[in-house]
Amino acid sequence: LRVRLGQGIMRLCICFVLLSVVLYASADNPFSSGFKFIRDAAGGARDMWRAYRDMREANYIGADKYFHARGNYDAARRGPGGAWAAKVIR
């Protein structure tokens, strides 16, 4: 589980860097829109982590789908960056 979580975080970091470069090259105002996207994505990753931590704390069999859905919902509500983070982390 740790290896899988580490791979997801590494994939997320690489995607952040690549996405930052793309946003900088293509956006009208790259600092404001790019920063908002990255901030939303970081918040979405934090939401996913919080749901995972709560699931481990609850230690209840069969509750993983609820916590996974809650993490995705919380992350996606942050905006495009959060939705992107939820999709990448899964």
Long-range contacts (C-beta under 8 A, 24 or more apart in sequence): 5-52, 8-88, 8-89, 8-90, 9-45, 11-88, 12-41, 12-45, 12-85, 12-88, 12-89, 15-84, 15-88, 16-41, 19-84, 36-79, 36-81, 37-79, 37-80, 37-81, 37-84, 38-81, 39-81, 40-78, 40-79, 40-80, 40-81, 40-82, 40-85, 41-81, 41-82, 41-84, 41-85, 42-81, 42-85, 43-75, 43-78, 43-81, 43-82, 43-85, 44-74, 44-75, 44-76, 44-78, 44-81, 44-82, 44-83, 44-84, 44-85, 44-86, 44-89, 45-75, 45-85, 45-89, 47-71, 47-74, 47-75, 47-78, 47-82, 47-86, 48-72, 48-74, 48-75, 48-85, 48-86, 48-89, 50-74
